[in-house]
Amino acid sequence: MKLLKDSGLELSRLAVEELDRMAAYQGESKTSIAEAIGMGRPTVSAKLNGHKRITLDEFITMSQAIGVDPVQVLAKALASKEGESK
């Protein structure tokens, strides 16, 4: 049985992966994201690569820094999650 907590963690992981993909598609480097949000490049990289936890505020700020709506990122992540479960 899958717990709701586990499902939320999976969606979080997918959302961060989607954010990383969208940043690359937009041509935004981790360095440019780090500069835009005032965070170190290694920290941004670790967060987008799933090695460090990302807060909701950081997720929103990073989304805005690359010019995408955080809701759009979450919607794409949710769609990919639903696609995986079929």
Residue pairs with C-beta under 8 A, 6 or more apart in sequence:
10 81
11 74
11 77
11 78
11 81
12 54
13 50
14 77
14 78
14 80
14 81
15 59
15 73
15 74
15 77
16 47
16 48
16 50
16 54
16 59
17 50
17 77
18 73
18 76
18 77
18 80
19 48
19 59
19 62
19 63
19 66
19 68
19 73
20 48
20 49
22 63
22 66
22 68
22 73
22 76
23 29
23 30
23 33
23 48
23 62
23 66
26 66
26 67
26 68
28 65
28 66
30 41
30 44
30 45
30 48
31 41
32 65
33 39
33 44
33 48
33 62
33 65
33 66
34 40
34 41
34 43
34 44
36 65
37 44
37 58
37 61
37 62
37 65
39 58
43 52
44 62
46 52
47 53
47 54
47 58
47 62
48 54
48 62
54 62
59 70
59 73
60 70
63 69
63 70
63 73
64 70
